[in-house]
């Protein structure tokens, strides 16, 4: 329905067109009247304002949710990167430790081979004579060693695990004299001499027992 102002304006225009020559006419701002009529007023304006506010609130909530999601994703990616870096560091440390152990074992094997190459049965016997210091006791010591290991300081009894010149059981007992008991005949001789002296009084006492029992 047209407003009263719009109807009046239309009537004025029609009057002029019909030839009412003696009537004073006024110019009516029809466009302005129409625009003013279309402006929202009262409750309608409040509704529009509320809609704008709701839209702004919704947009802000959506932006906040997107920012929160982006922050959570960044935190997740950082945690994953940190975990991977830690795993890589642990793996590298483990590999370095395994390499160190392998290098150490290889060095020990090389050292043992060099000792084996440098020592012959004759020199081991000479070493034993020098350590024992008495020819008679050396002869008794030698009789036992010949039967136990054949003067092979790497001899190992397959059934009992006894090791070395004097077949110590277990061989690790000889570590009380030196950590190199596996590869150093001098260490084995010293341990064997101490054992014979403490248990039988001397190598000849040990030899006497061995002859009766075939062990000592």
Secondary structure, DSSP 8 states (H G I E B T S, - for coil): ---HHHHHHHHHHHHHHTT-TTS------HHHHHHHHHS--THHHHHHHHHHHHHHHHHHHHHHHHHHHHHHHHHHHHHHHHHHHHHHHHHHHHHHHHHHHHHHHHHHHHHHHHHHHH--HHHHHHHHHHHH--HHHHHHHHHHHHHHTTT-TT-B-TTT--BTTTTBSSGGGGGGT-TTTTT-HHHHHHHHHHHHHHHHSSHHHHHHHHHHHS--
